[in-house]
Amino acid sequence: MSVMREELHDLVDRLPEEKVAPLLRLVRGQLEKRSIVRDLPFVGLLEAEPDFAERSEEILSVEDNHSL
């Protein structure tokens, strides 16, 4: 067993019981193969004309000129 694993075992053995469950979840999470799920509540909130994406460079250019 490597030195790091021995140290990890020692540290886990010294943990108070109430700290074991969160650590166990963390370690299990490292071993599970699952895709990352991200909560992005802002996605899809933008409403615009159908050609907005196509005109985005033009729109940004006009906005930049107005800010000068």
PDB file of N, CA, C and O in Angstrom, chain B, residues numbered from 101:
ATOM      1  N   MET B 101       0.857  -1.181   0.000  1.00  0.00           N
ATOM      2  CA  MET B 101       0.000   0.000   0.000  1.00  0.00           C
ATOM      3  C   MET B 101       0.898   1.238   0.000  1.00  0.00           C
ATOM      4  O   MET B 101       1.925   1.277   0.678  1.00  0.00           O
ATOM      5  N   SER B 102       0.492   2.244  -0.772  1.00  0.00           N
ATOM      6  CA  SER B 102       1.304   3.456  -0.880  1.00  0.00           C
ATOM      7  C   SER B 102       1.212   4.285   0.402  1.00  0.00           C
ATOM      8  O   SER B 102       0.306   4.109   1.216  1.00  0.00           O
ATOM      9  N   VAL B 103       2.160   5.176   0.551  1.00  0.00           N
ATOM     10  CA  VAL B 103       2.198   6.058   1.720  1.00  0.00           C
ATOM     11  C   VAL B 103       0.943   6.930   1.778  1.00  0.00           C
ATOM     12  O   VAL B 103       0.395   7.163   2.855  1.00  0.00           O
ATOM     13  N   MET B 104       0.492   7.408   0.621  1.00  0.00           N
ATOM     14  CA  MET B 104      -0.708   8.263   0.600  1.00  0.00           C
ATOM     15  C   MET B 104      -1.943   7.482   1.040  1.00  0.00           C
ATOM     16  O   MET B 104      -2.782   8.010   1.771  1.00  0.00           O
ATOM     17  N   ARG B 105      -2.061   6.229   0.601  1.00  0.00           N
ATOM     18  CA  ARG B 105      -3.214   5.416   1.004  1.00  0.00           C
ATOM     19  C   ARG B 105      -3.176   5.143   2.503  1.00  0.00           C
ATOM     20  O   ARG B 105      -4.209   5.180   3.171  1.00  0.00           O
ATOM     21  N   GLU B 106      -1.989   4.869   3.027  1.00  0.00           N
ATOM     22  CA  GLU B 106      -1.853   4.634   4.474  1.00  0.00           C
ATOM     23  C   GLU B 106      -2.263   5.875   5.252  1.00  0.00           C
ATOM     24  O   GLU B 106      -2.962   5.782   6.262  1.00  0.00           O
ATOM     25  N   GLU B 107      -1.827   7.038   4.778  1.00  0.00           N
ATOM     26  CA  GLU B 107      -2.205   8.282   5.446  1.00  0.00           C
ATOM     27  C   GLU B 107      -3.711   8.497   5.374  1.00  0.00           C
ATOM     28  O   GLU B 107      -4.326   8.902   6.361  1.00  0.00           O
ATOM     29  N   LEU B 108      -4.310   8.231   4.218  1.00  0.00           N
ATOM     30  CA  LEU B 108      -5.750   8.377   4.068  1.00  0.00           C
ATOM     31  C   LEU B 108      -6.491   7.450   5.033  1.00  0.00           C
ATOM     32  O   LEU B 108      -7.444   7.871   5.689  1.00  0.00           O
ATOM     33  N   HIS B 109      -6.061   6.208   5.119  1.00  0.00           N
ATOM     34  CA  HIS B 109      -6.682   5.263   6.050  1.00  0.00           C
ATOM     35  C   HIS B 109      -6.582   5.781   7.481  1.00  0.00           C
ATOM     36  O   HIS B 109      -7.555   5.724   8.233  1.00  0.00           O
ATOM     37  N   ASP B 110      -5.426   6.280   7.853  1.00  0.00           N
ATOM     38  CA  ASP B 110      -5.225   6.799   9.212  1.00  0.00           C
ATOM     39  C   ASP B 110      -6.144   7.989   9.482  1.00  0.00           C
ATOM     40  O   ASP B 110      -6.768   8.071  10.540  1.00  0.00           O
ATOM     41  N   LEU B 111      -6.221   8.894   8.535  1.00  0.00           N
ATOM     42  CA  LEU B 111      -7.077  10.073   8.712  1.00  0.00           C
ATOM     43  C   LEU B 111      -8.549   9.693   8.814  1.00  0.00           C
ATOM     44  O   LEU B 111      -9.280  10.249   9.634  1.00  0.00           O
ATOM     45  N   VAL B 112      -8.983   8.752   7.987  1.00  0.00           N
ATOM     46  CA  VAL B 112     -10.382   8.301   8.034  1.00  0.00           C
ATOM     47  C   VAL B 112     -10.677   7.652   9.381  1.00  0.00           C
ATOM     48  O   VAL B 112     -11.739   7.879   9.962  1.00  0.00           O
ATOM     49  N   ASP B 113      -9.752   6.853   9.873  1.00  0.00           N
ATOM     50  CA  ASP B 113      -9.947   6.207  11.171  1.00  0.00           C
ATOM     51  C   ASP B 113     -10.065   7.218  12.307  1.00  0.00           C
ATOM     52  O   ASP B 113     -10.710   6.938  13.318  1.00  0.00           O
ATOM     53  N   ARG B 114      -9.455   8.378  12.154  1.00  0.00           N
ATOM     54  CA  ARG B 114      -9.489   9.406  13.210  1.00  0.00           C
ATOM     55  C   ARG B 114     -10.691  10.328  13.120  1.00  0.00           C
ATOM     56  O   ARG B 114     -10.930  11.121  14.031  1.00  0.00           O
ATOM     57  N   LEU B 115     -11.459  10.237  12.027  1.00  0.00           N
ATOM     58  CA  LEU B 115     -12.627  11.107  11.870  1.00  0.00           C
ATOM     59  C   LEU B 115     -13.707  10.807  12.900  1.00  0.00           C
ATOM     60  O   LEU B 115     -13.930   9.650  13.255  1.00  0.00           O
ATOM     61  N   PRO B 116     -14.377  11.854  13.381  1.00  0.00           N
ATOM     62  CA  PRO B 116     -15.564  11.618  14.217  1.00  0.00           C
ATOM     63  C   PRO B 116     -16.667  10.993  13.361  1.00  0.00           C
ATOM     64  O   PRO B 116     -16.737  11.241  12.158  1.00  0.00           O
ATOM     65  N   GLU B 117     -17.507  10.201  13.971  1.00  0.00           N
ATOM     66  CA  GLU B 117     -18.523   9.436  13.235  1.00  0.00           C
ATOM     67  C   GLU B 117     -19.411  10.319  12.355  1.00  0.00           C
ATOM     68  O   GLU B 117     -19.781   9.912  11.254  1.00  0.00           O
ATOM     69  N   GLU B 118     -19.754  11.519  12.823  1.00  0.00           N
ATOM     70  CA  GLU B 118     -20.655  12.385  12.044  1.00  0.00           C
ATOM     71  C   GLU B 118     -20.015  12.916  10.756  1.00  0.00           C
ATOM     72  O   GLU B 118     -20.720  13.422   9.882  1.00  0.00           O
ATOM     73  N   LYS B 119     -18.714  12.808  10.632  1.00  0.00           N
ATOM     74  CA  LYS B 119     -18.018  13.264   9.419  1.00  0.00           C
ATOM     75  C   LYS B 119     -17.848  12.148   8.394  1.00  0.00           C
ATOM     76  O   LYS B 119     -17.430  12.404   7.265  1.00  0.00           O
ATOM     77  N   VAL B 120     -18.165  10.924   8.771  1.00  0.00           N
ATOM     78  CA  VAL B 120     -17.931   9.777   7.883  1.00  0.00           C
ATOM     79  C   VAL B 120     -18.884   9.777   6.692  1.00  0.00           C
ATOM     80  O   VAL B 120     -18.444   9.555   5.564  1.00  0.00           O
ATOM     81  N   ALA B 121     -20.177  10.020   6.910  1.00  0.00           N
ATOM     82  CA  ALA B 121     -21.166   9.949   5.829  1.00  0.00           C
ATOM     83  C   ALA B 121     -20.859  10.930   4.688  1.00  0.00           C
ATOM     84  O   ALA B 121     -20.891  10.522   3.527  1.00  0.00           O
ATOM     85  N   PRO B 122     -20.561  12.211   4.972  1.00  0.00           N
ATOM     86  CA  PRO B 122     -20.238  13.119   3.850  1.00  0.00           C
ATOM     87  C   PRO B 122     -18.987  12.688   3.082  1.00  0.00           C
ATOM     88  O   PRO B 122     -18.928  12.810   1.858  1.00  0.00           O
ATOM     89  N   LEU B 123     -18.002  12.191   3.799  1.00  0.00           N
ATOM     90  CA  LEU B 123     -16.782  11.733   3.142  1.00  0.00           C
ATOM     91  C   LEU B 123     -17.053  10.489   2.295  1.00  0.00           C
ATOM     92  O   LEU B 123     -16.514  10.348   1.197  1.00  0.00           O
ATOM     93  N   LEU B 124     -17.878   9.605   2.804  1.00  0.00           N
ATOM     94  CA  LEU B 124     -18.246   8.409   2.068  1.00  0.00           C
ATOM     95  C   LEU B 124     -18.951   8.759   0.763  1.00  0.00           C
ATOM     96  O   LEU B 124     -18.680   8.153  -0.274  1.00  0.00           O
ATOM     97  N   ARG B 125     -19.866   9.748   0.811  1.00  0.00           N
ATOM     98  CA  ARG B 125     -20.547  10.189  -0.411  1.00  0.00           C
ATOM     99  C   ARG B 125     -19.547  10.760  -1.419  1.00  0.00           C
ATOM    100  O   ARG B 125     -19.652  10.512  -2.620  1.00  0.00           O
ATOM    101  N   LEU B 126     -18.594  11.514  -0.922  1.00  0.00           N
ATOM    102  CA  LEU B 126     -17.576  12.098  -1.798  1.00  0.00           C
ATOM    103  C   LEU B 126     -16.758  11.012  -2.488  1.00  0.00           C
ATOM    104  O   LEU B 126     -16.539  11.069  -3.698  1.00  0.00           O
ATOM    105  N   VAL B 127     -16.311  10.037  -1.730  1.00  0.00           N
ATOM    106  CA  VAL B 127     -15.489   8.968  -2.290  1.00  0.00           C
ATOM    107  C   VAL B 127     -16.303   8.129  -3.269  1.00  0.00           C
ATOM    108  O   VAL B 127     -15.817   7.788  -4.347  1.00  0.00           O
ATOM    109  N   ARG B 128     -17.534   7.796  -2.901  1.00  0.00           N
ATOM    110  CA  ARG B 128     -18.382   7.033  -3.823  1.00  0.00           C
ATOM    111  C   ARG B 128     -18.596   7.798  -5.121  1.00  0.00           C
ATOM    112  O   ARG B 128     -18.606   7.207  -6.201  1.00  0.00           O
ATOM    113  N   GLY B 129     -18.768   9.112  -5.015  1.00  0.00           N
ATOM    114  CA  GLY B 129     -18.953   9.952  -6.201  1.00  0.00           C
ATOM    115  C   GLY B 129     -17.752   9.910  -7.126  1.00  0.00           C
ATOM    116  O   GLY B 129     -17.901  10.033  -8.342  1.00  0.00           O
ATOM    117  N   GLN B 130     -16.571   9.739  -6.567  1.00  0.00           N
ATOM    118  CA  GLN B 130     -15.361   9.649  -7.384  1.00  0.00           C
ATOM    119  C   GLN B 130     -15.274   8.323  -8.130  1.00  0.00           C
ATOM    120  O   GLN B 130     -14.606   8.229  -9.160  1.00  0.00           O
ATOM    121  N   LEU B 131     -15.942   7.305  -7.615  1.00  0.00           N
ATOM    122  CA  LEU B 131     -15.867   5.977  -8.217  1.00  0.00           C
ATOM    123  C   LEU B 131     -16.986   5.708  -9.213  1.00  0.00           C
ATOM    124  O   LEU B 131     -16.860   4.836 -10.073  1.00  0.00           O
ATOM    125  N   GLU B 132     -18.071   6.449  -9.100  1.00  0.00           N
ATOM    126  CA  GLU B 132     -19.202   6.237  -9.991  1.00  0.00           C
ATOM    127  C   GLU B 132     -18.923   6.854 -11.354  1.00  0.00           C
ATOM    128  O   GLU B 132     -18.370   7.948 -11.460  1.00  0.00           O
ATOM    129  N   LYS B 133     -19.312   6.137 -12.376  1.00  0.00           N
ATOM    130  CA  LYS B 133     -19.194   6.674 -13.729  1.00  0.00           C
ATOM    131  C   LYS B 133     -20.546   7.242 -14.105  1.00  0.00           C
ATOM    132  O   LYS B 133     -21.474   6.502 -14.431  1.00  0.00           O
ATOM    133  N   ARG B 134     -20.650   8.544 -14.057  1.00  0.00           N
ATOM    134  CA  ARG B 134     -21.906   9.197 -14.422  1.00  0.00           C
ATOM    135  C   ARG B 134     -21.584  10.514 -15.104  1.00  0.00           C
ATOM    136  O   ARG B 134     -20.528  11.111 -14.895  1.00  0.00           O
ATOM    137  N   SER B 135     -22.498  10.933 -15.900  1.00  0.00           N
ATOM    138  CA  SER B 135     -22.290  12.196 -16.591  1.00  0.00           C
ATOM    139  C   SER B 135     -22.553  13.345 -15.622  1.00  0.00           C
ATOM    140  O   SER B 135     -23.318  13.219 -14.665  1.00  0.00           O
ATOM    141  N   ILE B 136     -21.910  14.443 -15.895  1.00  0.00           N
ATOM    142  CA  ILE B 136     -22.086  15.627 -15.059  1.00  0.00           C
ATOM    143  C   ILE B 136     -23.402  16.286 -15.429  1.00  0.00           C
ATOM    144  O   ILE B 136     -23.648  16.601 -16.594  1.00  0.00           O
ATOM    145  N   VAL B 137     -24.237  16.489 -14.432  1.00  0.00           N
ATOM    146  CA  VAL B 137     -25.518  17.155 -14.640  1.00  0.00           C
ATOM    147  C   VAL B 137     -25.383  18.564 -14.105  1.00  0.00           C
ATOM    148  O   VAL B 137     -25.034  18.781 -12.944  1.00  0.00           O
ATOM    149  N   ARG B 138     -25.662  19.497 -14.960  1.00  0.00           N
ATOM    150  CA  ARG B 138     -25.556  20.897 -14.542  1.00  0.00           C
ATOM    151  C   ARG B 138     -26.922  21.539 -14.599  1.00  0.00           C
ATOM    152  O   ARG B 138     -27.673  21.356 -15.557  1.00  0.00           O
ATOM    153  N   ASP B 139     -27.229  22.281 -13.579  1.00  0.00           N
ATOM    154  CA  ASP B 139     -28.495  22.993 -13.518  1.00  0.00           C
ATOM    155  C   ASP B 139     -28.260  24.388 -14.083  1.00  0.00           C
ATOM    156  O   ASP B 139     -27.623  25.226 -13.445  1.00  0.00           O
ATOM    157  N   LEU B 140     -28.772  24.626 -15.267  1.00  0.00           N
ATOM    158  CA  LEU B 140     -28.602  25.912 -15.932  1.00  0.00           C
ATOM    159  C   LEU B 140     -29.978  26.531 -16.157  1.00  0.00           C
ATOM    160  O   LEU B 140     -30.511  26.470 -17.265  1.00  0.00           O
ATOM    161  N   PRO B 141     -30.554  27.125 -15.118  1.00  0.00           N
ATOM    162  CA  PRO B 141     -31.918  27.635 -15.227  1.00  0.00           C
ATOM    163  C   PRO B 141     -32.077  28.792 -16.198  1.00  0.00           C
ATOM    164  O   PRO B 141     -33.198  29.099 -16.602  1.00  0.00           O
ATOM    165  N   PHE B 142     -30.988  29.441 -16.581  1.00  0.00           N
ATOM    166  CA  PHE B 142     -31.088  30.598 -17.462  1.00  0.00           C
ATOM    167  C   PHE B 142     -31.128  30.210 -18.936  1.00  0.00           C
ATOM    168  O   PHE B 142     -31.432  31.052 -19.782  1.00  0.00           O
ATOM    169  N   VAL B 143     -30.831  28.963 -19.260  1.00  0.00           N
ATOM    170  CA  VAL B 143     -30.825  28.523 -20.649  1.00  0.00           C
ATOM    171  C   VAL B 143     -32.230  28.608 -21.223  1.00  0.00           C
ATOM    172  O   VAL B 143     -33.183  28.117 -20.618  1.00  0.00           O
ATOM    173  N   GLY B 144     -32.356  29.219 -22.368  1.00  0.00           N
ATOM    174  CA  GLY B 144     -33.640  29.314 -23.046  1.00  0.00           C
ATOM    175  C   GLY B 144     -34.474  30.504 -22.629  1.00  0.00           C
ATOM    176  O   GLY B 144     -35.633  30.605 -23.033  1.00  0.00           O
ATOM    177  N   LEU B 145     -33.931  31.404 -21.840  1.00  0.00           N
ATOM    178  CA  LEU B 145     -34.702  32.550 -21.379  1.00  0.00           C
ATOM    179  C   LEU B 145     -34.710  33.709 -22.372  1.00  0.00           C
ATOM    180  O   LEU B 145     -35.550  34.602 -22.271  1.00  0.00           O
ATOM    181  N   LEU B 146     -33.798  33.703 -23.314  1.00  0.00           N
ATOM    182  CA  LEU B 146     -33.698  34.793 -24.271  1.00  0.00           C
ATOM    183  C   LEU B 146     -34.754  34.635 -25.355  1.00  0.00           C
ATOM    184  O   LEU B 146     -34.866  33.586 -25.989  1.00  0.00           O
ATOM    185  N   GLU B 147     -35.515  35.682 -25.552  1.00  0.00           N
ATOM    186  CA  GLU B 147     -36.495  35.689 -26.634  1.00  0.00           C
ATOM    187  C   GLU B 147     -36.080  36.751 -27.633  1.00  0.00           C
ATOM    188  O   GLU B 147     -35.792  37.888 -27.260  1.00  0.00           O
ATOM    189  N   ALA B 148     -36.050  36.378 -28.899  1.00  0.00           N
ATOM    190  CA  ALA B 148     -35.649  37.323 -29.936  1.00  0.00           C
ATOM    191  C   ALA B 148     -36.228  36.892 -31.271  1.00  0.00           C
ATOM    192  O   ALA B 148     -36.851  35.838 -31.396  1.00  0.00           O
ATOM    193  N   GLU B 149     -36.004  37.745 -32.266  1.00  0.00           N
ATOM    194  CA  GLU B 149     -36.468  37.440 -33.603  1.00  0.00           C
ATOM    195  C   GLU B 149     -35.757  36.187 -34.109  1.00  0.00           C
ATOM    196  O   GLU B 149     -34.676  35.854 -33.623  1.00  0.00           O
ATOM    197  N   PRO B 150     -36.356  35.484 -35.089  1.00  0.00           N
ATOM    198  CA  PRO B 150     -35.734  34.259 -35.613  1.00  0.00           C
ATOM    199  C   PRO B 150     -34.335  34.461 -36.182  1.00  0.00           C
ATOM    200  O   PRO B 150     -33.520  33.540 -36.138  1.00  0.00           O
ATOM    201  N   ASP B 151     -34.037  35.655 -36.718  1.00  0.00           N
ATOM    202  CA  ASP B 151     -32.727  35.866 -37.322  1.00  0.00           C
ATOM    203  C   ASP B 151     -31.724  36.513 -36.364  1.00  0.00           C
ATOM    204  O   ASP B 151     -30.675  36.987 -36.802  1.00  0.00           O
ATOM    205  N   PHE B 152     -32.023  36.539 -35.095  1.00  0.00           N
ATOM    206  CA  PHE B 152     -31.161  37.201 -34.114  1.00  0.00           C
ATOM    207  C   PHE B 152     -29.741  36.644 -34.137  1.00  0.00           C
ATOM    208  O   PHE B 152     -28.779  37.412 -34.131  1.00  0.00           O
ATOM    209  N   ALA B 153     -29.598  35.336 -34.162  1.00  0.00           N
ATOM    210  CA  ALA B 153     -28.267  34.729 -34.160  1.00  0.00           C
ATOM    211  C   ALA B 153     -27.497  35.097 -35.422  1.00  0.00           C
ATOM    212  O   ALA B 153     -26.297  35.365 -35.370  1.00  0.00           O
ATOM    213  N   GLU B 154     -28.186  35.108 -36.539  1.00  0.00           N
ATOM    214  CA  GLU B 154     -27.539  35.449 -37.799  1.00  0.00           C
ATOM    215  C   GLU B 154     -27.088  36.908 -37.810  1.00  0.00           C
ATOM    216  O   GLU B 154     -26.074  37.240 -38.424  1.00  0.00           O
ATOM    217  N   ARG B 155     -27.831  37.772 -37.139  1.00  0.00           N
ATOM    218  CA  ARG B 155     -27.527  39.208 -37.142  1.00  0.00           C
ATOM    219  C   ARG B 155     -26.681  39.625 -35.947  1.00  0.00           C
ATOM    220  O   ARG B 155     -26.419  40.817 -35.783  1.00  0.00           O
ATOM    221  N   SER B 156     -26.246  38.697 -35.112  1.00  0.00           N
ATOM    222  CA  SER B 156     -25.576  39.053 -33.863  1.00  0.00           C
ATOM    223  C   SER B 156     -24.320  39.901 -34.073  1.00  0.00           C
ATOM    224  O   SER B 156     -24.098  40.862 -33.336  1.00  0.00           O
ATOM    225  N   GLU B 157     -23.499  39.559 -35.065  1.00  0.00           N
ATOM    226  CA  GLU B 157     -22.292  40.352 -35.313  1.00  0.00           C
ATOM    227  C   GLU B 157     -22.650  41.780 -35.713  1.00  0.00           C
ATOM    228  O   GLU B 157     -22.015  42.733 -35.259  1.00  0.00           O
ATOM    229  N   GLU B 158     -23.651  41.927 -36.552  1.00  0.00           N
ATOM    230  CA  GLU B 158     -24.099  43.255 -36.977  1.00  0.00           C
ATOM    231  C   GLU B 158     -24.613  44.052 -35.778  1.00  0.00           C
ATOM    232  O   GLU B 158     -24.282  45.226 -35.614  1.00  0.00           O
ATOM    233  N   ILE B 159     -25.403  43.417 -34.964  1.00  0.00           N
ATOM    234  CA  ILE B 159     -25.973  44.077 -33.786  1.00  0.00           C
ATOM    235  C   ILE B 159     -24.872  44.519 -32.830  1.00  0.00           C
ATOM    236  O   ILE B 159     -24.902  45.641 -32.325  1.00  0.00           O
ATOM    237  N   LEU B 160     -23.902  43.644 -32.579  1.00  0.00           N
ATOM    238  CA  LEU B 160     -22.802  43.996 -31.681  1.00  0.00           C
ATOM    239  C   LEU B 160     -21.958  45.116 -32.244  1.00  0.00           C
ATOM    240  O   LEU B 160     -21.508  45.985 -31.496  1.00  0.00           O
ATOM    241  N   SER B 161     -21.734  45.117 -33.539  1.00  0.00           N
ATOM    242  CA  SER B 161     -20.965  46.162 -34.180  1.00  0.00           C
ATOM    243  C   SER B 161     -21.641  47.523 -34.014  1.00  0.00           C
ATOM    244  O   SER B 161     -20.991  48.520 -33.702  1.00  0.00           O
ATOM    245  N   VAL B 162     -22.945  47.544 -34.227  1.00  0.00           N
ATOM    246  CA  VAL B 162     -23.705  48.780 -34.076  1.00  0.00           C
ATOM    247  C   VAL B 162     -23.656  49.261 -32.632  1.00  0.00           C
ATOM    248  O   VAL B 162     -23.501  50.457 -32.385  1.00  0.00           O
ATOM    249  N   GLU B 163     -23.786  48.348 -31.676  1.00  0.00           N
ATOM    250  CA  GLU B 163     -23.740  48.701 -30.258  1.00  0.00           C
ATOM    251  C   GLU B 163     -22.363  49.255 -29.884  1.00  0.00           C
ATOM    252  O   GLU B 163     -22.272  50.221 -29.126  1.00  0.00           O
ATOM    253  N   ASP B 164     -21.296  48.655 -30.408  1.00  0.00           N
ATOM    254  CA  ASP B 164     -19.953  49.136 -30.122  1.00  0.00           C
ATOM    255  C   ASP B 164     -19.762  50.548 -30.628  1.00  0.00           C
ATOM    256  O   ASP B 164     -19.131  51.365 -29.957  1.00  0.00           O
ATOM    257  N   ASN B 165     -20.294  50.850 -31.797  1.00  0.00           N
ATOM    258  CA  ASN B 165     -20.155  52.195 -32.367  1.00  0.00           C
ATOM    259  C   ASN B 165     -20.930  53.223 -31.556  1.00  0.00           C
ATOM    260  O   ASN B 165     -20.508  54.375 -31.451  1.00  0.00           O
ATOM    261  N   HIS B 166     -22.067  52.817 -30.976  1.00  0.00           N
ATOM    262  CA  HIS B 166     -22.850  53.738 -30.144  1.00  0.00           C
ATOM    263  C   HIS B 166     -22.175  54.047 -28.809  1.00  0.00           C
ATOM    264  O   HIS B 166     -22.396  55.108 -28.225  1.00  0.00           O
ATOM    265  N   SER B 167     -21.361  53.122 -28.336  1.00  0.00           N
ATOM    266  CA  SER B 167     -20.724  53.341 -27.023  1.00  0.00           C
ATOM    267  C   SER B 167     -19.500  54.230 -27.104  1.00  0.00           C
ATOM    268  O   SER B 167     -18.959  54.616 -26.068  1.00  0.00           O
ATOM    269  N   LEU B 168     -19.042  54.571 -28.315  1.00  0.00           N
ATOM    270  CA  LEU B 168     -17.860  55.442 -28.466  1.00  0.00           C
ATOM    271  C   LEU B 168     -18.159  56.865 -28.231  1.00  0.00           C
ATOM    272  O   LEU B 168     -17.266  57.707 -28.323  1.00  0.00           O
TER     273      LEU B 168
END
